[in-house]
Amino acid sequence: MGWFSSSKPEHPAAASRQGRTKCWESRDAYFACLDSIGVVKAGEEGKACSTQAVQYKENCAKSWIEYFNQRRVIADRQKDRLASASTYSAGASNRTIS
């Protein structure tokens, strides 16, 4: 691109309420499909959820997809940690201090 290029930089349009809703619905459908086959990390499902994945990618901004996918993995890890902490605290509360 030169100094006097006529092309305009691309700026993503702000998401409308309808656009956000459509994104969230397609994300939820895709993640439900992943849950049904036991996959946590998006993209590791092969062709199993291809229809939902296409809709997800069409309806959500790339930055949103990256965020949602990262949050899904983090939430799964937190679930395991919280279960371990709960088990540990339950065992600790059963002990008496003498």
C-alpha angles and dihedrals in degrees: 000000000000134000094268100037116154095212116105122223112255115245117183113241117247111262115254122219089257091049092051091048091050090049093049092047093051090045091051092049091049094047091047088055090049090049091051091058096038099248119142103177113065114235095035095089097087111211095332097103100023096131093052092043092055092051091047092052092046096049102040133061115248091244090053092049091052091049095047092047092050092047090051092056093043092049091051091052091047091051090058092046093048091050090051092048091048091051091048094048092048089054092047093051091054091058118087125216113230 
